[in-house]
Amino acid sequence: MAERKKTTAKKAKAEKAESAEPRAKKVKPEKKAQPKAVSKADDFRGRSADELTEQLAKLKKEQFNLRFQRANGQLEKTHRVRDVRKDIARIMTVLSEQRRKAPAA
């Protein structure tokens, strides 16, 4: 009977690595520069204070209606509550930025 050599797992890996051909490196394609997406806040910054206050009033009415729908169990698009709340916060932020930039009279 032929005796087999006992090899440890580490030695087996080392022998396998030595006998294997080196792997070719994968070349990643270059990333193309994509134009930056315009955020909602940037869109709001381009509007006048009057337009923003009108938009704010509309959003607050919508928020009021959404609260009623949720209380009555009629609200289907639940994500809309969160979206409206965030849009209100964005508009209020832009309005406060515009007030700070305005010269003190």
N, C-alpha and C positions, 0 to 999 in steps of 0.2 A: 504494500500500500504506500502510495506516495503521500508524503506529509505536505500539508499546505502551510504556507507561511501565514502567520497571523499578522495582520496589519491593522493599525489603528485607523480610525475614521479620518484623522487629520492627514496621515500619510497617504491614504487613498485619494483624498481630495488633491493633495499636492501632486501626486503622480498623474492624476487625471488632468490637472491644469497644465502640467508640463507637456503632456502629449497632445493636448488640444491645440488647434491652430488659433492664433490670436483673432479676436472678433473685430470686425470692422466697426468703426464708430459711426453711429447714426448722425447724419447731418440734418439739423433742424432748419426748416425754411426760414428765411428772414421775415421778420414781422413788418408789415407795411404800416406806415403812419396813418392812423385813421383820424378824421376830424372829430373834435371834441363835441359831444352832444350838448345841446343847449338845455339847461335845467329850467324848471318852472320858475325858480327864483330869478334867474336871468331874464326870463320873459316878463316877470312882474317888474323888474327894475327898469325895463324899457317903457313902462306905462307912466302916465301922469298920476298925481295924487288923487285927483277926482275920479279917474277910472278905477283906481284901486279901492277907493272907498265904496264905489258902486258895486264892484265885484265882491267886496267884503260883506256888504249888506245882503247880496244874493246868497252868498255861502252861509251866512248865519240863518237866513230863512230856511234854506235847505237842511241845515243841521237841525233846526227846530222840527221840521216835518219828519226827518229821519228818526228823531227821538220818539215822536208819537207813533210812527210805524213800528218801531222796535217794541214799545210798550204794549201795543195791541197785537203783536205777533204777526204783523203783516210785512215785515221787512224781509225782502228776498236777497238783496245785494248788501250783505253785512259789511263788506269791505269798504263800501261807500262812506260809512260813518268815519272811519279812520282817515280816508283820503280827504274828506271835507275838513276835518279837524286840522290836518297837516297843512292844507292850502290856506286856511284861516291864519295859522301861525306864520306861514311864509309871507303872506300879505302884510300882516302886522309888523313883521321884522323889516320888510322893505320900506314900509311907511315910516318906521322909527329911524331907519338909516337916512331916508330923505329929509326928515325933520332935523337930524343932527347936522347934515351937510348944508342945510339952508342957513344963510347968514342971519345972525340974531338982529332983530329989528327993534 
